[in-house]
Amino acid sequence: MPDMPLELYEQAYRLHYESENIAGACSLYKEIIKKFPESNECGYAVIQLQKIGAREIARTLDAKHSKEARTVIALLVVNFAVLVGVIVAASIMLSHAKMESKKSALMLQAVAKMTAGQNEEALGILDALKAGDRKNLLPYQLSAQIYLKNKDYDKALAEYQAYKAIQASSTQAAEEMARIQKEQQAGRAQTAESADSE
């Protein structure tokens, strides 16, 4: 083993930079400092140890920061995905609300036409509503009311039958059909009595 500080320093330097044996180089740098504190090589050895220490601190910080950075990036990705989901859900809800608002406006328009006695216009609006939302019973009910008002029982029944064909499990449609049939029979009986009494 070399006794001279320059030889020790050269050996440590080769271990450090050529062989990348950091532990061996540190051992030799420390030996130079201990054995030859007054030499130029001692100052060089101190500088090399500081470089090694700084590099190790930098690696530790990089590893720590990269882990933290990955965590932050993962949180940002999750937050972005949640934000996109909220925006999509909100736009769907807004679109649905706009459609419902339009349907409600058309329904009010149809009722206004019915009240004004403009039954043909009301039936046209109600037909558009039925085409837009076939599972909504109200346009069928309002159409049936128009026909019942004019004593056109067959068309009123046809409205509920059309709805029943779409929603077979609708008990309300079945009940209305039964009520209309009774009303129709009562009307026929009354017509027959009127004809008999004349």
Contacts in CASP RR format, 6 or more apart in sequence:
PFRMAT RR
TARGET T0000
AUTHOR 0000-0000-0000
METHOD contacts of the structure
MODEL  1
MPDMPLELYEQAYRLHYESENIAGACSLYKEIIKKFPESNECGYAVIQLQ
KIGAREIARTLDAKHSKEARTVIALLVVNFAVLVGVIVAASIMLSHAKME
SKKSALMLQAVAKMTAGQNEEALGILDALKAGDRKNLLPYQLSAQIYLKN
KDYDKALAEYQAYKAIQASSTQAAEEMARIQKEQQAGRAQTAESADSE
2 8 0 8 1.000
2 11 0 8 1.000
5 32 0 8 1.000
5 35 0 8 1.000
5 36 0 8 1.000
5 39 0 8 1.000
5 40 0 8 1.000
5 41 0 8 1.000
5 42 0 8 1.000
6 41 0 8 1.000
8 28 0 8 1.000
8 31 0 8 1.000
8 32 0 8 1.000
8 35 0 8 1.000
8 36 0 8 1.000
8 41 0 8 1.000
9 28 0 8 1.000
9 29 0 8 1.000
9 32 0 8 1.000
9 41 0 8 1.000
9 44 0 8 1.000
9 45 0 8 1.000
11 28 0 8 1.000
12 24 0 8 1.000
12 25 0 8 1.000
12 28 0 8 1.000
12 29 0 8 1.000
12 32 0 8 1.000
12 45 0 8 1.000
12 48 0 8 1.000
13 25 0 8 1.000
13 48 0 8 1.000
15 21 0 8 1.000
15 24 0 8 1.000
15 25 0 8 1.000
15 28 0 8 1.000
16 22 0 8 1.000
16 25 0 8 1.000
16 29 0 8 1.000
16 48 0 8 1.000
16 52 0 8 1.000
22 52 0 8 1.000
25 48 0 8 1.000
25 52 0 8 1.000
26 49 0 8 1.000
26 52 0 8 1.000
28 45 0 8 1.000
29 45 0 8 1.000
29 46 0 8 1.000
29 48 0 8 1.000
29 49 0 8 1.000
30 45 0 8 1.000
30 49 0 8 1.000
32 39 0 8 1.000
32 41 0 8 1.000
32 42 0 8 1.000
32 45 0 8 1.000
33 42 0 8 1.000
33 43 0 8 1.000
33 45 0 8 1.000
33 46 0 8 1.000
33 49 0 8 1.000
36 42 0 8 1.000
103 129 0 8 1.000
103 132 0 8 1.000
103 133 0 8 1.000
103 136 0 8 1.000
106 125 0 8 1.000
106 128 0 8 1.000
106 129 0 8 1.000
107 129 0 8 1.000
107 138 0 8 1.000
107 139 0 8 1.000
107 142 0 8 1.000
109 125 0 8 1.000
110 122 0 8 1.000
110 124 0 8 1.000
110 125 0 8 1.000
110 126 0 8 1.000
110 129 0 8 1.000
110 139 0 8 1.000
110 142 0 8 1.000
111 122 0 8 1.000
111 142 0 8 1.000
113 119 0 8 1.000
113 121 0 8 1.000
113 122 0 8 1.000
113 125 0 8 1.000
114 122 0 8 1.000
114 142 0 8 1.000
114 145 0 8 1.000
114 146 0 8 1.000
119 146 0 8 1.000
119 149 0 8 1.000
119 150 0 8 1.000
122 142 0 8 1.000
122 146 0 8 1.000
123 143 0 8 1.000
123 146 0 8 1.000
126 139 0 8 1.000
126 140 0 8 1.000
126 142 0 8 1.000
126 143 0 8 1.000
127 139 0 8 1.000
127 143 0 8 1.000
129 136 0 8 1.000
129 138 0 8 1.000
129 139 0 8 1.000
130 136 0 8 1.000
130 139 0 8 1.000
130 140 0 8 1.000
130 143 0 8 1.000
130 162 0 8 1.000
133 139 0 8 1.000
134 166 0 8 1.000
135 166 0 8 1.000
135 167 0 8 1.000
137 163 0 8 1.000
137 167 0 8 1.000
137 170 0 8 1.000
137 172 0 8 1.000
137 173 0 8 1.000
140 159 0 8 1.000
140 160 0 8 1.000
140 162 0 8 1.000
140 163 0 8 1.000
140 173 0 8 1.000
141 159 0 8 1.000
141 176 0 8 1.000
143 156 0 8 1.000
143 159 0 8 1.000
144 155 0 8 1.000
144 156 0 8 1.000
144 157 0 8 1.000
144 159 0 8 1.000
144 160 0 8 1.000
144 176 0 8 1.000
144 180 0 8 1.000
145 156 0 8 1.000
147 153 0 8 1.000
147 155 0 8 1.000
147 156 0 8 1.000
147 159 0 8 1.000
148 156 0 8 1.000
148 180 0 8 1.000
148 183 0 8 1.000
151 187 0 8 1.000
153 180 0 8 1.000
153 181 0 8 1.000
153 183 0 8 1.000
153 184 0 8 1.000
156 180 0 8 1.000
157 177 0 8 1.000
157 180 0 8 1.000
157 181 0 8 1.000
157 184 0 8 1.000
160 173 0 8 1.000
160 176 0 8 1.000
160 177 0 8 1.000
160 180 0 8 1.000
161 177 0 8 1.000
163 170 0 8 1.000
163 173 0 8 1.000
164 170 0 8 1.000
164 173 0 8 1.000
164 174 0 8 1.000
164 177 0 8 1.000
167 173 0 8 1.000
END
